């Protein structure tokens, strides 16, 4: 039974008890032989009106008029003992129903006892004191129990409100969003839509200006957007830098277009605080409930995917979930659900791209690159399935497979008399796994591979996420004999302050700096700077994505150590790679 249903039943039972008490007291007053017999008929009328009205002034007026009527009637002509007893016990209980959690019931009981105490003869006073004690005990006990019940209910309501309210912005939170979405009439889906709003680059604000400033800016943004679009639907903070707006309208698409238009007009609003100002950009994903096949979870995922596509296109984009995105979602879902099966069914294969010395053109190593040959979808690019694997944490078993298969292949070459150091990319998610170092140690021991034939590649983003943890793991691996390379150097954070502490053997210059190094002097200067910096730190430098002789000539002139790219060879199968070594080395 839900909380609301329980509260309704408690209210109904209390009201019925109230009416029964009023009926008993009224019946006793009307049926006795009293001069005010007919006037006492006003008492149940007053009490019922007091129960029904919501205005507290009227509630007080009618309820206390009934008490006055009861007392004055007794002063004019003494009431029967039974009537007094029922009045003293039942009347105060009625005020617990009218004013729950207050002390009015005790006050009414005290007023009635004092009012009748002076009307009694010495013969009746003993019996009255007994009745008064009984009535007082019942009233005090009932009042205190009601008070504690009301306080606990009030506290529960506070906790309930807090559980569905974002602590920072005071907007409804993700929990409230899911609770509200559950009750959406999905069969009347033509009326409902979600706008999923994501801030652009908010993490950088926290990193540069601090979380205190970031929180202030988040609150200002939330209040501003809620003022703009709150009239169209319910606005939520879904967590972090994401917000949601659920819109219900009989003319849904025009309404959503209008909301998007309002948001776009205020996309670069300037927020001023603490003598500083900042503009917050955001992207928007829009999904209609009717495109979700009567499934609320699918509807939410559609909005999430639409925002993801909008953010991937750059700041300020709006993406509507449509047939094209639906096909992408289906494909992504298929990829996500089939990665595990693909591992079991040997659908993944490793290719090896040669690393070549710039000085003499000899192969000095290779990079292991995974490929997925899907039986229905064909060959799936790593750029497509690796992010999905990382997002779903399936990159951990997939990364373990890559390491294991690469080490097995290198060991086979080693046993055949060919020593090739092969590098394997390790993702940020894998570094979050505390067992990474132990897993690599056990793998090397199991396969009996010399550690110097394995190289681990990390990205700058991996290092920046947990500099101390990554440095510690890399130091342990390097002490073991495994070499460390920083992949895509220069295109993300250029973490120079960490580079001097990180045990690195190789810097890999990203293809971005290589593409036009033979055309633009600025690119050549950047490439030269990275090479010189690496050599100054006794770190070898390799260039990625070399595709023509002009680029290779620049690398030679700038004393780059090695390169890889289609100029020398595309990624090869293990047999093709060994054949290439035999022919060229």
C-alpha positions in Angstrom: 0.0 0.0 0.0 1.5 3.4 -1.0 2.1 6.2 1.4 -0.7 8.4 -0.1 -3.2 5.6 0.2 -2.3 5.0 3.8 -2.7 8.7 4.6 -6.2 8.7 2.9 -7.3 5.7 5.0 -6.1 7.3 8.2 -8.0 10.5 7.3 -11.2 8.6 6.5 -11.1 6.6 9.7 -10.5 9.8 11.8 -13.4 11.6 10.1 -15.7 8.6 10.8 -14.7 8.5 14.5 -15.2 12.3 14.7 -18.8 12.0 13.3 -19.5 9.1 15.7 -18.3 11.1 18.7 -20.4 14.1 17.6 -23.4 11.9 17.1 -23.1 10.3 20.6 -22.7 13.7 22.4 -25.5 15.3 20.4 -27.8 12.4 21.0 -27.2 12.6 24.7 -27.9 16.3 24.7 -31.0 16.2 22.6 -32.7 13.2 24.3 -32.4 14.4 27.8 -35.1 16.5 29.4 -33.4 19.9 29.1 -34.7 23.4 28.5 -32.2 23.7 25.6 -33.2 20.4 23.9 -33.8 22.0 20.5 -31.0 24.6 20.7 -28.5 21.7 21.3 -29.3 20.6 17.7 -27.0 23.5 16.6 -24.0 21.6 18.2 -23.7 18.8 15.5 -24.3 21.5 12.8 -21.4 23.6 14.2 -19.1 20.5 14.5 -19.8 19.2 11.0 -19.2 22.7 9.5 -16.0 22.9 11.4 -14.9 19.6 10.0 -15.8 20.5 6.4 -14.4 24.1 6.1 -10.8 24.6 5.2 -10.5 28.1 6.4 -8.9 28.0 9.9 -10.7 31.1 11.1 -14.1 29.5 10.4 -13.0 26.2 11.7 -12.1 27.8 15.0 -15.3 29.9 15.1 -17.7 26.9 14.6 -15.8 24.4 16.8 -15.5 26.7 19.8 -19.1 27.9 19.3 -20.1 24.2 19.9 -18.0 24.2 23.2 -19.6 27.4 24.4 -23.0 26.0 23.5 -22.3 22.9 25.6 -21.0 24.9 28.6 -23.8 27.5 28.6 -26.4 24.8 28.3 -25.0 23.3 31.5 -25.0 26.6 33.3 -28.7 27.3 32.4 -29.7 23.8 33.6 -27.4 21.0 34.9 -26.8 18.2 32.5 -27.1 14.5 33.3 -24.0 12.8 34.5 -23.9 10.4 31.5 -24.0 13.4 29.1 -21.3 15.2 31.0 -19.1 12.0 30.9 -19.5 11.5 27.2 -18.9 15.2 26.6 -15.7 15.3 28.6 -14.3 12.2 26.9 -15.5 12.6 23.3 -15.5 16.4 22.8 -11.7 16.9 23.3 -11.1 13.9 21.0 -13.0 15.8 18.2 -10.5 18.6 18.5 -7.6 16.2 17.9 -9.2 15.5 14.5 -9.9 19.2 13.8 -6.4 20.5 14.9 -4.1 17.5 14.9 -0.7 18.0 16.6 -2.0 21.0 18.6 -2.9 21.3 22.3 -6.4 22.5 21.7 -7.9 19.2 22.7 -6.2 19.5 26.2 -7.4 23.1 26.4 -11.0 22.1 25.6 -10.9 19.3 28.2 -9.6 21.7 30.8 -12.2 24.2 29.9 -15.1 21.7 30.2 -13.8 20.3 33.5 -13.5 23.8 35.0 -16.8 24.9 33.6 -18.7 22.0 35.2 -16.7 21.7 38.4 -18.4 24.8 39.9 -21.9 23.6 39.0 -21.7 20.3 41.0 -23.0 19.6 44.5 -20.7 18.0 47.1 -22.5 14.7 46.5 -21.6 14.6 42.8 -18.1 16.1 43.0 -16.5 12.7 43.8 -18.0 11.0 40.8 -17.1 14.1 38.6 -13.5 14.0 39.7 -13.3 10.4 38.7 -14.8 11.2 35.3 -12.6 14.2 34.8 -9.4 12.2 35.6 -10.5 9.5 33.1 -11.2 12.1 30.4 -7.9 14.0 31.1 -5.9 10.8 30.8 -7.6 9.8 27.6 -7.2 13.3 26.1 -3.6 13.8 27.1 -2.6 10.3 25.8 -4.5 10.7 22.5 -3.1 14.2 22.0 0.5 13.2 22.6 0.2 10.2 20.3 -1.3 12.4 17.6 1.4 14.9 18.1 4.2 12.3 17.7 2.3 10.9 14.6 2.1 14.3 13.0 5.7 15.1 13.7 6.9 11.8 12.3 4.7 12.3 9.2 6.1 15.8 8.8 9.6 14.5 9.1 8.9 11.8 6.6 7.5 14.3 4.2 10.7 16.4 4.6 12.8 13.3 3.9 10.6 12.4 0.9 11.0 16.0 -0.5 14.7 15.9 0.1 15.0 12.5 -1.7 13.4 14.0 -4.9 15.1 17.4 -4.7 18.5 18.3 -5.9 20.5 19.6 -2.9 22.2 22.4 -4.9 19.7 23.8 -7.4 16.5 22.8 -5.4 15.1 21.5 -8.7 13.5 18.0 -8.8 16.3 15.5 -9.2 16.9 12.3 -11.2 14.9 10.2 -8.7 11.9 12.6 -9.2 12.4 12.5 -12.9 12.2 8.7 -13.0 9.2 8.7 -10.6 7.3 11.2 -12.8 8.2 9.4 -16.0 6.8 6.2 -14.7 3.3 7.7 -14.5 3.4 9.2 -18.0 0.6 7.7 -20.1 2.9 6.2 -22.7 -0.2 5.1 -24.7 -1.1 8.8 -25.2 2.5 9.3 -26.3 1.7 11.9 -28.9 1.5 14.5 -26.1 4.9 14.0 -24.4 8.5 14.9 -25.2 11.8 15.3 -23.3 14.4 18.0 -23.8 17.8 16.8 -22.5 20.1 19.7 -21.8 23.9 19.3 -21.4 26.3 22.1 -20.5 29.4 22.5 -22.7 32.7 22.3 -20.9 31.4 22.8 -17.4 34.2 20.6 -15.9 36.8 23.1 -17.1 35.0 25.8 -15.1 35.3 23.7 -11.9 38.9 22.9 -12.7 39.9 26.5 -13.3 37.7 28.5 -10.9 37.0 25.9 -8.2 33.9 24.0 -7.2 32.5 26.8 -5.1 32.3 29.2 -8.1 31.1 26.3 -10.2 28.2 25.6 -7.8 27.2 29.2 -7.8 27.2 29.3 -11.6 25.2 26.1 -11.7 22.5 27.5 -9.4 22.3 30.7 -11.4 22.0 28.7 -14.7 19.3 26.4 -13.2 17.2 29.3 -12.0 17.6 31.2 -15.3 16.6 28.2 -17.5 13.7 27.3 -15.1 12.3 30.8 -15.5 12.5 30.5 -19.2 11.0 27.0 -19.8 9.4 26.0 -16.5 6.0 27.1 -17.9 6.3 24.5 -20.6 6.8 21.5 -18.3 8.6 20.2 -15.3 12.3 21.0 -15.2 14.8 18.7 -13.5 18.5 18.5 -12.7 19.5 15.0 -13.8 22.9 15.2 -12.2 26.3 16.8 -12.9 25.9 19.3 -15.8 22.7 17.8 -17.3 19.1 18.9 -17.0 15.8 17.6 -18.4 12.4 19.1 -19.3 9.4 16.9 -19.7 6.8 18.6 -21.9 3.1 17.7 -22.3 1.1 19.4 -25.0 -1.7 18.6 -27.4 0.5 20.3 -30.1 3.7 18.7 -29.0 6.1 19.4 -31.9 5.3 23.2 -32.2 5.6 23.5 -28.5 9.0 21.8 -28.4 10.2 23.9 -31.3 9.1 27.0 -29.3 11.0 25.8 -26.2 14.1 25.1 -28.3 13.8 28.6 -29.8 13.6 30.2 -26.4 16.6 28.3 -25.2 18.7 29.2 -28.3 17.9 32.9 -27.8 19.4 32.7 -24.3 22.2 30.3 -25.1 25.0 32.7 -24.2 23.5 34.5 -21.3 26.1 36.3 -19.2 26.1 35.4 -15.5 27.8 37.9 -13.2 28.9 36.9 -9.7 31.7 37.8 -7.3 33.2 40.4 -9.7 33.5 37.9 -12.4 31.3 36.9 -15.3 30.9 33.8 -17.4 28.8 32.5 -20.3 27.5 29.0 -20.3 26.8 27.2 -23.6 24.7 24.1 -23.8 23.5 21.5 -26.3 20.1 20.0 -26.5 18.7 16.5 -27.3 15.0 16.1 -28.0 13.1 12.9 -28.0 9.4 12.2 -28.4 7.6 9.5 -26.4 5.8 8.2 -29.6 9.2 7.1 -31.0 9.9 4.9 -28.0 7.5 2.0 -28.9 5.5 2.3 -25.6 8.7 1.9 -23.5 9.7 4.6 -21.0 13.2 3.3 -20.7 13.7 3.5 -24.4 12.3 7.0 -24.5 14.9 8.1 -21.8 17.7 6.5 -23.8 16.6 8.2 -27.0 16.8 11.6 -25.3 20.2 10.7 -23.8 21.5 9.6 -27.2 20.2 12.7 -28.9 22.1 14.8 -26.4 25.2 12.7 -26.9 25.0 13.3 -30.7 24.4 17.1 -30.1 27.4 17.4 -27.8 29.6 15.4 -30.2 28.8 18.0 -33.0 30.0 20.9 -30.9 28.7 23.6 -28.5 25.2 24.9 -29.0 23.8 22.1 -31.2 20.3 20.8 -31.1 19.7 17.2 -32.1 16.2 15.6 -32.6 15.9 11.9 -32.2 14.8 10.6 -35.6 14.9 7.6 -37.9 18.6 8.0 -38.6 19.4 8.2 -34.9 17.1 5.3 -34.2 19.2 3.1 -36.6 22.3 4.3 -34.8 20.8 3.5 -31.4 19.8 0.0 -32.6 23.3 -0.5 -33.9 24.9 0.7 -30.7 22.6 -1.5 -28.6 23.5 -4.5 -30.8 27.2 -3.7 -30.4 26.8 -3.2 -26.6 25.0 -6.5 -26.1 27.2 -8.6 -28.4 30.7 -7.6 -27.2 30.7 -10.4 -24.7 29.5 -13.0 -27.2 32.1 -11.7 -29.7 34.8 -12.5 -27.2 33.5 -16.0 -26.7 33.1 -16.6 -30.4 36.5 -15.3 -31.5 35.1 -12.5 -33.6 37.9 -10.2 -32.6 41.3 -10.3 -34.2 44.6 -8.4 -33.6 46.4 -6.5 -36.3 49.9 -5.2 -36.0 51.1 -1.9 -37.4 54.9 -1.7 -37.8 56.9 1.0 -35.9 59.9 2.0 -38.1 63.2 3.7 -37.4 63.4 7.1 -39.1 67.2 6.7 -39.4 67.5 3.3 -41.2 63.9 2.3 -42.0 64.1 -0.9 -40.0 61.1 -2.2 -38.1 61.7 -1.7 -34.3 58.3 -2.7 -33.0 54.6 -2.8 -33.6 51.3 -1.6 -32.1 48.6 -4.1 -31.5 45.3 -2.9 -33.0 42.0 -4.7 -32.4 39.4 -5.3 -35.2 35.9 -6.8 -34.9 34.7 -8.9 -37.8 31.0 -9.2 -37.1 29.1 -11.9 -39.0 26.1 -9.6 -39.8 27.5 -6.0 -39.5 30.8 -6.7 -41.2 34.0 -5.1 -39.9 33.3 -2.7 -37.0 35.8 0.1 -36.4 37.4 0.3 -33.0 36.4 4.0 -33.0 32.8 2.8 -32.8 32.9 -0.1 -30.4 35.8 0.9 -28.0 33.8 3.9 -26.6 30.8 1.7 -26.1 32.9 -0.9 -24.3 34.4 1.8 -22.1 31.0 3.3 -21.3 29.7 -0.1 -20.3 32.9 -1.3 -18.5 33.2 -4.1 -21.0 36.5 -2.7 -21.9 38.0 -4.5 -18.9 37.5 -8.1 -20.2 38.1 -6.8 -23.8 41.4 -5.2 -22.7 42.4 -8.3 -20.9 41.8 -10.3 -24.1 43.9 -7.9 -26.1 46.8 -8.1 -23.7 46.6 -11.8 -23.5 46.4 -12.4 -27.3 49.2 -9.8 -28.0 51.5 -11.4 -25.4 50.8 -14.8 -26.8 51.7 -13.7 -30.3 54.9 -11.8 -29.1 56.0 -15.0 -27.2 55.4 -17.1 -30.3 57.6 -14.7 -32.3 60.2 -14.7 -29.5 60.3 -18.5 -29.5 60.8 -18.4 -33.3 63.9 -16.1 -32.9 62.2 -12.8 -33.6 62.0 -10.2 -30.8 59.5 -7.5 -31.4 58.3 -5.1 -28.7 54.5 -4.7 -29.2 52.6 -1.9 -27.6 49.0 -2.3 -26.3 46.6 0.6 -25.5 45.2 0.5 -22.0 42.1 2.6 -21.4 41.2 4.9 -18.5 38.6 2.3 -17.3 41.3 -0.4 -17.1 43.5 1.9 -15.0 40.5 2.2 -12.6 40.8 -1.5 -12.1 43.0 -2.0 -9.0 44.1 -5.4 -10.3 45.8 -4.1 -13.6 49.4 -4.4 -12.3 48.7 -7.8 -10.8 46.9 -9.0 -14.0 49.9 -8.0 -16.2 52.3 -9.7 -13.8 50.4 -12.9 -13.8 50.0 -12.7 -17.6 53.8 -12.3 -18.2 54.5 -15.1 -15.7 51.9 -17.4 -17.3 53.1 -16.9 -20.9 56.7 -16.5 -19.8 57.2 -13.5 -21.9 60.2 -11.2 -21.3 58.8 -8.0 -20.0 60.8 -5.8 -22.3 58.8 -7.1 -25.3 55.6 -5.5 -23.9 54.8 -1.8 -24.0 51.8 -0.1 -22.4 50.3 2.9 -24.1 48.3 5.5 -22.1 46.7 8.7 -23.1 47.0 12.1 -21.5 43.4 12.0 -20.4 44.1 8.7 -18.5 47.0 10.4 -16.7 45.1 13.5 -15.9 42.2 11.6 -14.3 44.4 10.1 -11.6 48.0 11.3 -11.9 49.2 9.7 -8.7 47.5 6.3 -9.3 48.6 6.1 -12.9 52.1 7.1 -12.1 52.3 4.5 -9.4 51.1 1.7 -11.7 53.4 2.8 -14.5 56.4 2.9 -12.1 55.7 -0.7 -11.0 55.4 -1.9 -14.6 58.5 -0.1 -15.6 60.4 -1.6 -12.7 59.2 -5.0 -14.0 60.7 -4.2 -17.4 57.6 -3.1 -19.3 58.0 0.1 -21.2 55.5 3.0 -21.1 54.4 5.2 -23.9 52.2 8.3 -23.9 49.8 8.1 -26.8 48.4 11.1 -28.8 50.7 13.5 -27.0 49.9 17.2 -27.4 46.2 17.1 -28.4 44.6 16.9 -25.0 46.1 18.4 -21.9 49.8 18.5 -22.7 50.5 17.5 -19.1 54.1 18.8 -18.9 54.1 19.1 -15.1 53.3 15.4 -14.7 55.6 14.3 -17.5 58.8 14.9 -15.5 57.5 12.5 -12.7 55.9 9.9 -15.0 58.1 7.0 -15.9 57.8 7.3 -19.6 59.9 5.7 -22.3 58.2 6.9 -25.5 56.2 10.0 -26.6 53.9 9.4 -29.5 53.3 12.6 -31.6 49.6 12.7 -32.6 48.8 12.6 -36.3 47.3 16.1 -36.0 50.9 17.6 -35.8 52.2 15.3 -38.6 49.6 15.9 -41.3 50.8 19.3 -42.3 54.3 19.5 -40.9 55.7 19.6 -44.4 53.4 22.4 -45.4 52.9 24.7 -42.5 55.9 26.0 -40.5 53.8 26.3 -37.3 53.1 22.6 -37.3 56.7 21.8 -38.0 57.8 24.0 -35.1 55.4 22.2 -32.7 56.7 18.9 -33.9 60.3 20.0 -33.4 59.4 21.2 -29.9 58.0 17.9 -28.9 60.9 16.0 -30.3 63.5 18.2 -28.5 61.5 18.1 -25.3 61.4 14.3 -25.4 65.1 14.0 -26.1 65.9 16.4 -23.3 64.1 14.1 -20.9 65.7 11.0 -22.4 62.4 9.9 -23.9 62.2 8.4 -27.4 59.7 10.1 -29.8 57.6 8.3 -32.4 55.3 10.1 -35.0 51.9 8.6 -35.8 50.0 8.7 -39.1 52.9 9.3 -41.5 51.5 9.0 -45.1 54.0 10.6 -47.5 57.7 11.0 -48.1 57.6 14.8 -47.4 56.4 14.1 -43.8 59.1 11.5 -43.4 61.8 13.9 -44.6 60.6 16.5 -42.0 60.8 13.8 -39.3 64.3 12.9 -40.4 65.4 16.6 -40.4 63.9 17.1 -36.9 65.7 14.0 -35.6 62.5 12.1 -34.7 63.3 8.6 -33.6 60.7 6.5 -35.3 57.3 6.6 -37.0 54.3 4.5 -38.0 51.7 5.0 -40.7 50.4 4.0 -44.1 53.6 5.3 -45.8 55.3 2.2 -44.5 52.4 -0.2 -43.9 48.8 -0.4 -42.9 48.0 -2.7 -39.9 48.8 -6.3 -40.8 47.8 -9.8 -39.6 50.5 -11.6 -37.6 51.6 -13.7 -40.6 51.7 -10.6 -42.8 53.7 -8.8 -40.2 56.3 -11.5 -39.9 56.6 -11.8 -43.7 57.2 -8.0 -43.8 60.0 -8.3 -41.2 61.6 -11.2 -43.2 61.5 -9.2 -46.4 62.6 -5.8 -45.2 64.8 -6.4 -42.2 
